[in-house]
Amino acid sequence: MNSSHYIIDASSLIELNRHNPMDIYPGVWKKMAGLIKSNRLVAPKEVFNEINQGDDLLFNWVKNQTKMFLEPTQKQIDIVKKILERYPSLIKVDRTYDADPWVIALAIELTENPQKTLVTIKRIVVTEEKERGNKINIPFVCNNYEIESIDILDMFRIEGWKF
């Protein structure tokens, strides 16, 4: 049994839709919906807000994935404040919504919460951003909080998906 749980960034959903549109690759999106249904794929509400900037098939899909998007908790708000104190350049000031610190905060909160299972649950951030030296981005900050970050194809590999 796979015990990996994923916290996904908007970049992964946007890129997945760009390269695997749901009208051509419905199997990919059905597997994603299955992870959501089993509570193994989540995102902060800010990811929904980021995707909401477009009016496309992806936005229509995320509107129907209400179980996926989690409202911020007070603990996440506190974590985001700490992240932005330490890494202010993580957010882009020209954006209406920037989910990056919220993705990391959700991963931290879920990692710190006590598990209610006998199996160790691994929390992994899924983003298309790549670590590049000292550039402040999701993988860089995750690394400093000892949170694993991977891209969506790595998530498919972990899950053993073939299309």
C-alpha positions in Angstrom: 0.0 0.0 0.0 1.4 3.4 -1.0 1.4 5.8 2.0 2.5 8.9 0.1 0.2 11.9 0.4 0.6 14.9 -1.9 0.2 18.6 -1.6 0.0 20.0 -5.1 1.0 23.4 -6.5 -0.9 25.2 -9.2 2.1 24.9 -11.5 1.7 21.1 -11.7 -2.0 21.2 -12.5 -1.5 23.9 -15.1 1.4 22.0 -16.8 -0.5 18.7 -16.6 -3.5 20.4 -18.3 -1.2 22.0 -20.9 0.6 18.8 -21.9 -2.2 16.2 -21.1 -5.5 18.0 -21.7 -8.4 16.2 -20.1 -10.4 15.9 -23.3 -7.5 13.9 -24.8 -6.1 12.2 -21.7 -9.2 11.5 -19.5 -7.4 8.5 -17.8 -4.8 10.8 -16.3 -7.5 13.1 -14.8 -9.5 10.1 -13.5 -6.4 8.9 -11.6 -5.9 12.4 -10.2 -9.6 12.4 -9.1 -9.1 9.0 -7.4 -6.2 10.4 -5.3 -8.4 13.3 -4.3 -11.3 11.0 -3.4 -8.9 8.9 -1.2 -7.7 12.1 0.5 -4.1 11.6 -0.8 -4.0 14.7 -3.0 -4.8 18.1 -1.5 -4.0 21.7 -2.1 -4.5 24.9 -0.2 -7.4 27.1 -1.2 -4.9 29.6 -2.7 -4.1 27.1 -5.5 -7.8 27.1 -6.4 -7.7 30.9 -6.4 -4.6 30.9 -8.7 -6.2 28.6 -11.2 -9.4 30.6 -11.0 -7.6 33.3 -13.0 -8.2 31.3 -16.1 -11.5 30.2 -17.7 -10.6 26.9 -19.2 -11.2 23.1 -18.8 -8.8 23.1 -15.8 -10.8 25.6 -13.9 -14.0 23.7 -14.6 -12.3 20.5 -13.4 -11.0 22.1 -10.1 -14.4 23.6 -9.4 -15.7 20.0 -9.1 -12.8 18.9 -6.8 -14.1 20.6 -3.7 -12.6 17.9 -1.5 -9.1 18.8 -2.7 -8.9 22.4 -1.6 -8.4 23.0 2.1 -9.2 26.3 3.8 -6.3 27.8 5.7 -6.0 27.1 9.4 -4.6 29.5 12.0 -1.5 27.3 12.2 -1.0 27.6 8.4 -1.4 31.4 8.6 1.3 31.4 11.3 3.6 29.2 9.3 3.1 31.4 6.2 4.1 34.4 8.2 7.3 32.6 9.4 8.1 31.5 5.8 7.7 35.0 4.4 9.8 36.5 7.2 12.6 34.2 6.3 12.0 34.1 2.5 10.2 37.3 1.4 11.1 36.8 -2.2 9.1 33.5 -2.3 6.0 35.5 -3.4 5.8 37.6 -6.5 4.3 41.0 -5.6 2.8 41.5 -9.0 0.4 38.5 -8.6 -3.1 38.7 -7.3 -2.7 35.2 -5.8 0.5 33.4 -5.0 -0.1 30.0 -3.5 3.6 29.0 -3.0 3.9 29.7 0.8 0.5 28.2 1.4 1.5 24.9 -0.3 4.6 24.7 1.9 2.6 25.7 5.0 0.0 23.0 4.4 2.8 20.4 3.9 4.4 21.5 7.2 1.2 21.4 9.1 0.2 18.0 7.7 3.7 16.6 8.5 3.6 17.9 12.1 0.1 16.6 12.8 0.1 13.3 14.7 -0.9 10.3 12.5 -3.9 8.2 13.2 -2.6 5.1 11.3 -0.1 2.4 11.8 1.5 3.2 8.5 3.9 6.2 8.3 2.4 8.7 5.9 4.9 10.6 3.8 3.9 14.1 2.8 5.3 15.3 -0.5 4.9 18.6 -2.3 4.3 18.4 -6.0 5.4 21.4 -8.1 7.0 22.0 -11.5 9.5 24.4 -10.0 13.0 23.1 -9.8 15.7 23.9 -7.3 18.2 26.2 -8.9 21.1 27.1 -6.6 20.0 29.7 -4.0 16.9 30.8 -6.0 14.0 31.1 -3.5 11.3 28.9 -4.7 9.1 26.0 -3.5 11.8 23.2 -3.7 14.4 25.5 -2.0 12.1 26.3 0.9 10.8 22.8 1.2 14.4 21.5 1.4 15.1 23.9 4.3 12.0 22.5 6.1 12.9 18.9 5.3 9.8 18.5 3.1 10.3 16.4 -0.1 9.3 18.1 -3.3 8.9 16.4 -6.7 7.3 17.1 -10.0 4.1 15.6 -11.3 5.8 12.9 -13.4 7.6 11.7 -10.3 4.3 11.5 -8.5 3.0 9.3 -11.4 6.1 7.1 -10.9 5.6 6.8 -7.2 2.0 5.8 -7.8 3.1 3.3 -10.5 0.8 4.9 -13.1 1.3 4.0 -16.8 -0.7 5.6 -19.7 
